[in-house]
Amino acid sequence: MRYTPATMDVTQQTPLQRRLNNLGFAAMLLFCPLITWYVTIAIRYYDAVLVLPDRAFLGHVAPPSLTALCFYLGWLALQGAFAALLPGKLERGIELELPGREPHALEYKMNGLGAFVLTLLVAVGLVLSGVLPATFLYQQLDSLLTTANVVVLALCGYMFALGRTQATPQERTRNALEAYVIGAALNPRNGSFDWKFFCESRPGMILWVLLDFSFAAAQLARQGEISNSMWLVCAFQLLYVADYFVMEDAILTTWDIRHEPFGFMLCWGCLVWIPFTFSLQGLYLVDHPIQLPVPAAVALVLFNLAGYVIFRGANLQKHRFRKAPEQAIWGRAPEFIQTQRGTKLLVSGFWGVARHSNYLGDLMMGLAWCLTTGFAHVLPYFYIIYFLILLLHRERRDHGHCARKYGADWDTYTARVRWRILPGVY
């Protein structure tokens, strides 16, 4: 998933480094929520112009409302009920190796696609029956954003408390701030309910799609029609989220599930940052309808699909290789470097072209979403700017982690797969 950098190793740092990290964690807790308010208010009330916040600007920060609170708590409860009660295939994750604990693998119920489809059907039913207007989320956006921040920060506190009870001795060396922000434990669970697996996708990603649809309804109500740029944003992002749930088991081999502790960075990032910042293109288009020329629209469709093929193809190749190393890639037996640690570094398919071809595909899709908004303002490009910085930073951290982990084998790998993300450029 697309929000957090690689885990910070806080157990091997000097006292000065830990103090500096604590300052960074505190700044993250303060500024990340402020950023969500800023970009939303600037796009909605200031014509997407970069402005310095003044008293009038801050006046648009809405307090939580009873309506928003009931909706958001009900939303989390609904998605939790779907995750727990809907039928689904049980998948065994990759074996986890935690210091002070025997290697073990966790089981996960794969019912995300059913939850996604059922949620969409419920939403359509509520709109058609007149219980809720299609513009409900757009109308409640200001108070809903504040409410979500408050509720999720409280949930992060519960994850901290729960994680402390399930942490390994090494994880308990994190101080309270580190544990709250990074995560107190790798996989905090209530019974078989895995909070990280649940929050990675269900509430945040599905809400993202519903926000898009509500923004489209708002554009229809305000402009009298839905522009083709809005249709493209909704379609592109619907494809992205639907694909995630169709391929839900692929997340079990990702860094987030295997290595990332579950704290503020993942919990708040998935539940607040994803739905409210990834949908900014749709929010912008509500009052800035753009009718793209047909050739431009077709070009964006093809560009987005090309990014999707690279992103999904690369991730599937890595996922399948981890589960079945003998399976053919592009019609040939996979090639790999056998490391002294006993693991294999794949150098076939997309992974023989660049070390992170999946990042390239993800960036291409994100750029396609942003290009639907034209070139009048920079804020609708917030996603691709943030995401480019995030992935470049994460790639560098991944490189350092792997260099320490594999040593000379990593040198062999990087000599064979020269390019980091974009062949011929980077």
Secondary structure as GFF3:
##gff-version 3
##sequence-region A 1 426
A	DSSP	three_ten_helix	10	12	.	.	.	ID=ss1
A	DSSP	alpha_helix	15	45	.	.	.	ID=ss2
A	DSSP	alpha_helix	55	58	.	.	.	ID=ss3
A	DSSP	alpha_helix	66	85	.	.	.	ID=ss4
A	DSSP	beta_strand	89	92	.	.	.	ID=ss5
A	DSSP	beta_strand	107	110	.	.	.	ID=ss6
A	DSSP	alpha_helix	112	128	.	.	.	ID=ss7
A	DSSP	alpha_helix	136	139	.	.	.	ID=ss8
A	DSSP	alpha_helix	141	166	.	.	.	ID=ss9
A	DSSP	three_ten_helix	171	173	.	.	.	ID=ss10
A	DSSP	alpha_helix	176	181	.	.	.	ID=ss11
A	DSSP	beta_strand	189	190	.	.	.	ID=ss12
A	DSSP	beta_strand	193	194	.	.	.	ID=ss13
A	DSSP	alpha_helix	195	199	.	.	.	ID=ss14
A	DSSP	alpha_helix	202	223	.	.	.	ID=ss15
A	DSSP	alpha_helix	228	246	.	.	.	ID=ss16
A	DSSP	three_ten_helix	248	253	.	.	.	ID=ss17
A	DSSP	alpha_helix	255	259	.	.	.	ID=ss18
A	DSSP	alpha_helix	264	268	.	.	.	ID=ss19
A	DSSP	pi_helix	269	273	.	.	.	ID=ss20
A	DSSP	alpha_helix	274	278	.	.	.	ID=ss21
A	DSSP	alpha_helix	280	287	.	.	.	ID=ss22
A	DSSP	alpha_helix	294	323	.	.	.	ID=ss23
A	DSSP	beta_strand	336	338	.	.	.	ID=ss24
A	DSSP	beta_strand	344	346	.	.	.	ID=ss25
A	DSSP	alpha_helix	350	353	.	.	.	ID=ss26
A	DSSP	alpha_helix	357	371	.	.	.	ID=ss27
A	DSSP	three_ten_helix	379	381	.	.	.	ID=ss28
A	DSSP	alpha_helix	382	406	.	.	.	ID=ss29
A	DSSP	alpha_helix	408	416	.	.	.	ID=ss30
###
